[in-house]
Amino acid sequence: MQKKKRILLKVGSNTLTKETNNISRGKIEDIANQIAKLKDSCEFVIVSSGAIAVAKQFVKLESKHEEVFVKQALASIGQPHLIRIYQEIFREYGLLTSQCLLSYSDFEKQESKTNIVNTINVLVSNNYIPIINENDTVATDEIKFGDNDKLAALTASLLEVDLLVIATNTDGIYTKESIKNNAPKTIEIVSNFEDLRKEVVNSKSSLGTGGMESKIEAVAVAKKANIETWIVNGLKDNFITNAFENKIPFTKIK
């Protein structure tokens, strides 16, 4: 049997909500549909934000505490709901899912790193798709590091995946000049990473805590591990399969 290509897909809050204030079941269906189509040749690990966004749909927390603790509490409420939505929708496409919560400190200890790799390998070899999120209840790093971009890159490196796909709300990375001229033009292939850094305009996304700068940091981590990264517009339907067939503009970092 031919070895399957292992892909780590990172989906941020903006993609999952389709830039609204609610999680889009249609977007999760779109992701499930694509994974089902590709399952004979690819195996997927997903890093998904969205727990806070789910909770905000039906909870308003009153608190005298700092905003960071409110966010952690919202993440705690929203995470089980987020996983339930993934499970329900993926099951309709014949796909099995599991939940993994990780913290940045897990990547600092060799024992933890070995455990993560072994656990995820068992899940994937048994046709389960691990859905990873930061353990927000005990960590404030997502707020600092940017909407799971860095978590996705660290996980991709640890698992030695073949490809890191970061779904965002733009057609990849645009040239600085084209943004100034209000006519965004995608940088399609990047061979010189330092040139790419110079092109990036720092902008935070509305729901997510990321922005292009955090994506560049993620690319740097993946690059160190010799992993190719694609930055793709996840708001579009069939964004993974269309990227494979070069039907849409996106940024490919070799």
Sequence and secondary structure as in RCSB ss.txt:
>XXXX:A:sequence
MQKKKRILLKVGSNTLTKETNNISRGKIEDIANQIAKLKDSCEFVIVSSGAIAVAKQFVKLESKHEEVFVKQALA
SIGQPHLIRIYQEIFREYGLLTSQCLLSYSDFEKQESKTNIVNTINVLVSNNYIPIINENDTVATDEIKFGDNDK
LAALTASLLEVDLLVIATNTDGIYTKESIKNNAPKTIEIVSNFEDLRKEVVNSKSSLGTGGMESKIEAVAVAKKA
NIETWIVNGLKDNFITNAFENKIPFTKIK
>XXXX:A:secstr
    EEEEEEE HHHHHTTSSS  HHHHHHHHHHHHHHTTTEEEEEEE  HHHHHHHH     SS HHHHHHHHH
HHHHHHHHHHHHHHHHHTT EEEEEEE GGGGT HHHHHHHHHHHHHHHHTTEEEEEEE TTT  HHHHHTTTHH
HHHHHHHHHT SEEEEEESSSS B HHHHHTT   B  EES HHHHHHH      SSSS  HHHHHHHHHHHHHT
T EEEEEETTSTTHHHHHHTT S  EEE 
